[in-house]
Amino acid sequence: MTKLIIYDCDGVLFDSREAVLAYYDFISKKFDLPKINKNDIEQVNKAMMKTNVEIINML
């Protein structure tokens, strides 16, 4: 079985915050959801970090 480690690039290789916000804007429009502003992105990042830890613990 092959195992992989996938690195999150936010702040590691390059700062992709603007790209992440653009992605969320696209998804918000597509699914008619409220737009995420720059102040909310910190909460989103915390949720993503928790999810990443949960996934790693399952490996």
N, CA, C and O of each residue as an XYZ file, in Angstrom:
236
protein
N       0.841     -1.177      0.000
C       0.000      0.000      0.000
C       0.891      1.247      0.000
O       1.820      1.358      0.800
N       0.603      2.154     -0.882
C       1.349      3.402     -0.970
C       0.715      4.434     -0.057
O      -0.499      4.633     -0.081
N       1.535      5.087      0.744
C       1.058      6.176      1.594
C       1.674      7.472      1.099
O       2.832      7.505      0.683
N       0.904      8.516      1.149
C       1.358      9.819      0.676
C       1.214     10.849      1.775
O       0.341     10.738      2.636
N       2.062     11.836      1.741
C       1.908     13.014      2.584
C       1.699     14.179      1.633
O       2.518     14.427      0.748
N       0.607     14.885      1.821
C       0.292     16.027      0.975
C       0.454     17.280      1.824
O      -0.196     17.430      2.859
N       1.320     18.168      1.381
C       1.586     19.381      2.135
C       0.612     20.484      1.736
O       0.326     20.693      0.557
N       0.120     21.171      2.735
C      -0.704     22.344      2.508
C       0.243     23.504      2.216
O       1.183     23.735      2.976
N       0.015     24.223      1.146
C       0.949     25.266      0.725
C       0.752     26.600      1.434
O       1.587     27.490      1.274
N      -0.303     26.776      2.201
C      -0.542     28.070      2.846
C       0.593     28.425      3.789
O       0.699     27.876      4.886
N       1.432     29.340      3.359
C       2.528     29.804      4.174
C       3.740     28.897      4.159
O       4.778     29.253      4.719
N       3.638     27.737      3.534
C       4.779     26.823      3.484
C       5.619     27.138      2.250
O       6.792     27.493      2.366
N       5.027     27.010      1.092
C       5.744     27.302     -0.149
C       5.421     28.694     -0.680
O       6.287     29.371     -1.234
N       4.191     29.109     -0.512
C       3.771     30.441     -0.933
C       2.507     30.814     -0.172
O       1.811     29.950      0.361
N       2.223     32.093     -0.127
C       1.038     32.584      0.576
C      -0.134     32.573     -0.397
O      -0.178     33.367     -1.336
N      -1.073     31.679     -0.171
C      -2.184     31.519     -1.115
C      -3.514     32.012     -0.556
O      -4.572     31.596     -1.029
N      -3.479     32.890      0.442
C      -4.730     33.368      1.047
C      -5.679     33.993      0.034
O      -6.884     33.745      0.073
N      -5.142     34.799     -0.870
C      -6.005     35.441     -1.872
C      -6.627     34.405     -2.802
O      -7.790     34.537     -3.184
N      -5.873     33.387     -3.166
C      -6.410     32.321     -4.018
C      -7.492     31.541     -3.284
O      -8.500     31.165     -3.881
N      -7.291     31.297     -2.000
C      -8.295     30.584     -1.202
C      -9.570     31.411     -1.107
O     -10.667     30.872     -1.253
N      -9.441     32.706     -0.865
C     -10.625     33.573     -0.817
C     -11.356     33.585     -2.157
O     -12.587     33.556     -2.187
N     -10.622     33.628     -3.255
C     -11.245     33.598     -4.584
C     -11.998     32.288     -4.791
O     -13.087     32.277     -5.364
N     -11.419     31.190     -4.328
C     -12.081     29.881     -4.422
C     -13.382     29.885     -3.624
O     -14.417     29.440     -4.120
N     -13.332     30.388     -2.387
C     -14.547     30.444     -1.569
C     -15.603     31.348     -2.201
O     -16.795     31.047     -2.138
N     -15.176     32.443     -2.804
C     -16.120     33.320     -3.505
C     -16.809     32.570     -4.639
O     -18.022     32.682     -4.817
N     -16.039     31.811     -5.399
C     -16.584     31.030     -6.509
C     -17.618     30.021     -6.005
O     -18.717     29.925     -6.551
N     -17.261     29.272     -4.964
C     -18.167     28.261     -4.405
C     -19.411     28.918     -3.820
O     -20.522     28.416     -3.991
N     -19.223     30.041     -3.129
C     -20.365     30.751     -2.538
C     -21.373     31.165     -3.603
O     -22.580     30.998     -3.424
N     -20.876     31.705     -4.709
C     -21.762     32.116     -5.801
C     -22.449     30.908     -6.433
O     -23.648     30.944     -6.710
N     -21.685     29.841     -6.660
C     -22.224     28.650     -7.321
C     -23.372     28.030     -6.527
O     -24.354     27.565     -7.105
N     -23.244     28.025     -5.200
C     -24.253     27.395     -4.353
C     -25.132     28.400     -3.622
O     -25.839     28.044     -2.680
N     -25.089     29.649     -4.055
C     -25.912     30.717     -3.487
C     -25.760     30.793     -1.965
O     -26.745     30.827     -1.228
N     -24.516     30.820     -1.517
C     -24.189     30.913     -0.094
C     -23.640     32.299      0.212
O     -23.186     33.000     -0.693
N     -23.676     32.699      1.479
C     -23.104     34.008      1.824
C     -21.601     34.038      1.550
O     -20.905     33.037      1.718
N     -21.127     35.180      1.133
C     -19.710     35.351      0.826
C     -18.894     35.358      2.124
O     -19.318     35.939      3.123
N     -17.741     34.722      2.105
C     -16.837     34.717      3.252
C     -15.919     35.922      3.125
O     -15.297     36.130      2.083
N     -15.835     36.713      4.183
C     -14.947     37.872      4.116
C     -13.589     37.551      4.737
O     -13.395     36.480      5.312
N     -12.669     38.476      4.616
C     -11.301     38.237      5.087
C     -11.247     37.997      6.591
O     -10.353     37.297      7.066
N     -12.182     38.561      7.347
C     -12.200     38.346      8.792
C     -12.638     36.928      9.143
O     -12.216     36.386     10.164
N     -13.471     36.330      8.315
C     -13.962     34.970      8.570
C     -12.949     33.897      8.188
O     -13.052     32.760      8.649
N     -11.990     34.237      7.368
C     -11.075     33.226      6.843
C     -10.276     32.554      7.953
O      -9.912     31.385      7.826
N      -9.996     33.274      9.041
C      -9.258     32.673     10.162
C     -10.046     31.516     10.767
O      -9.462     30.489     11.116
N     -11.359     31.666     10.896
C     -12.196     30.581     11.418
C     -12.209     29.398     10.454
O     -12.186     28.243     10.879
N     -12.244     29.689      9.175
C     -12.207     28.621      8.171
C     -10.881     27.872      8.255
O     -10.856     26.643      8.191
N      -9.782     28.604      8.398
C      -8.469     27.968      8.504
C      -8.375     27.067      9.730
O      -7.797     25.982      9.659
N      -8.938     27.506     10.854
C      -8.925     26.679     12.067
C      -9.709     25.390     11.846
O      -9.280     24.318     12.273
N     -10.851     25.493     11.183
C     -11.660     24.302     10.904
C     -10.915     23.352      9.972
O     -10.964     22.136     10.153
N     -10.227     23.905      8.975
C      -9.465     23.073      8.043
C      -8.313     22.375      8.762
O      -8.017     21.216      8.471
N      -7.661     23.065      9.696
C      -6.555     22.470     10.442
C      -7.059     21.293     11.270
O      -6.411     20.247     11.325
N      -8.211     21.460     11.914
C      -8.788     20.373     12.710
C      -9.089     19.171     11.815
O      -8.808     18.031     12.185
N      -9.654     19.425     10.649
C      -9.966     18.348      9.711
C      -8.691     17.645      9.248
O      -8.659     16.418      9.157
N      -7.648     18.410      8.956
C      -6.378     17.816      8.524
C      -5.804     16.902      9.596
O      -5.304     15.822      9.282
N      -5.867     17.317     10.851
C      -5.360     16.493     11.955
C      -6.169     15.207     12.057
O      -5.599     14.137     12.270
N      -7.476     15.295     11.909
C      -8.326     14.105     11.966
C      -7.981     13.127     10.845
O      -7.937     11.916     11.065
N      -7.739     13.643      9.662
C      -7.377     12.781      8.525
C      -6.032     12.111      8.777
O      -5.884     10.913      8.537
N      -5.057     12.864      9.255
C      -3.734     12.288      9.532
C      -3.838     11.196     10.586
O      -3.170     10.168     10.474
N      -4.656     11.396     11.598
C      -4.813     10.393     12.652
C      -5.467      9.114     12.145
O      -5.327      8.065     12.775
N      -6.172      9.175     11.031
C      -6.799      7.979     10.463
C      -5.804      7.139      9.663
O      -6.074      5.968      9.395
N      -4.674      7.701      9.280
C      -3.696      6.976      8.460
C      -3.006      5.888      9.244
O      -2.154      5.183      8.704
